[in-house]
Amino acid sequence: MLAAEDNVIFKNALITINVSPVVYKCWLQHRQMNYSDTEQFGVLIGSRLPDDGTFWIEKCTTPKAKDKSKRASFLMQDPFHQKMIDKEFKNSSGEMGYLGTWHTHPQSHPIPSGIDIKDWLSCMVSNSDRLLLFVIVGQKQTNVYINLNNNLEKLTRDNNG
């Protein structure tokens, strides 16, 4: 399914999210498949046309040395994540930027926690000029969440294709 040039698509009536195969593969490789696995996470970098419901997730970061991670929580605090956003923004002449965050859950079909929702609301307030995407990668399913008209919409895809 992951042909080199084929984006992985998450879609509903209003939104289309194109995920590069490299990013999707990264998410799948970081799933919490064993009890000892800790949450994995990072930022989403890509683009969106103004007033258009189509997103392109081209890159993502992964945990770095100054980040902290446990089985059911994480703290993204390494400066690398922001530096990567800034670098991609500059290298693309402003076309690519911060689209949101991704993280894993040790569940087959992930459900956002209260902490997830609180964090997402904080991110939305800090970035009120744009729609943000929030991805939770489970063992068997990946969910993308987006706030549309004050309603948290979920776009879902089984991890086996």
N, C-alpha and C positions, 0 to 999 in steps of 0.2 A: 504494500500500500504506500510505503514511503519512497516513491520514486524521487530521484534527485531533484527534479524540477517542480514537483507537485506540492503545493501548499496543502496543509491540513485545514479544513474549513469547519468553523462553528457558525451556525446561521439560524436566524429566526426571521419573522416577517419584516423586522425593522433594521436588523444588524447583520453584517457579514464580517467575520473575523478570519483573516487569512494568517495562518501560523506557518512560518518557514519550517521545512522538514528538520533542519538542524535544531531549532528550538524545541519542537515536539519530541524529537529523539532525546534531547537533554532532559526534558520533563520525565519521560518514561524511564530513563536511566537512573534518575534520582528518586524514584518511588520508594516508599517505606514498605518493603516486602518482608522484612525480618523484624522480630520484636526489638532487637537492639538498634535498629535504624532510627536516627533522629530526623526531625523535620528539616527539609531542604527548602531553599527559597532564593529569591532574588528579585530584581526589577525587570520589567518588560520595556523594551526599546523598539520603536517602530514609527509608523506614520498613520495619518488619517487626513483625508481631505476635509476642509472646513464645511460644515453643514452637510456632511455625507455620513452615512451609517456604515462605511466600510473601513476596517482597520487592517493594517499589516503589521504583525509582530515579527520583526526581523532578527532580533537578538534578545538574549536574556543573560543576566548575571547569575552566578551561583555563590554559595557561602564562601567567605574568605576568612583569613586568620583572626580578625578582630570581631567577627560575628559570633553569636552564641546560639547553640541549638540543643534542644532536648527532644524527647519522644513526642511531646505534645505542645511544644512552644519553641519560639525562636526570637532572637533579637538581632535585627539587621542594623549594624552600627559601623561596619568597616567603610572607610571613605572611598574605597574602590568603586562601590555602586554608583555614587554621584559622579565620580570622575569619569566613569564609563558613559553615563548619560551625557555629560558635558562634551566628551570627546566625539561621540556619535553625532551630537547636535552640530558641533563645529565642522566635522568632516563632511556632513551632508548639507552644509549651508542652510541649516535650520529645518530641513525636511524631516529628520528623525528626532525623536525625543522620548521623554518619559510617557509610557502608556499605562503604567500600573505595576502591580506586583504579582508574583506567583509563589506558591508554597505547597508542600505535600501534607497529606494526612494519612495516618495509618489505618485507613478504612477502605473497603472495596468501593463504596459509593459515598464520597466525602460530603459532609454537611458542615457549613460554616459555624464556627463557635461564636459565642458572645464576644470573645476577644477579637475574633476576625472582623465581625460587624463593626465593633467600636473602632478598630484600626482603619477599616475602609472609610468610615464616616469622617475620621480625622484627615485621611488622605484627600477625600473629596472636598473638604473645607479648605485645605491648603492649596488645592489645585482647582478652584471653582471655575476657572476659565476653560476647562476641558472635561470631556467624558473620560473616565478611567475604567480600566479592565482589572478584574481580580480573578486570578486563576487558582483553583485548588486541584491538585493532582492526587487522585486516589489510586488504589491498587488496580482497580478494574475500570474506573471511569474518571474523566477529567471534566470539571465544570468551570465555565467562565461566567463571571457575574458582572453586570453593568447596571448602573442606576439610570433608569429612564423614567422621567416624569415622577420622581420620588417613589419609584417602584423598583426593587432589586430583581432584575431579570436574570434567569439562569439559562445558559446554553450548554448543552451536554454532549459528550462524545464518549463512546466505549473505547477503552485503550487498545482493544484488539483490532481496531479498524472500523 
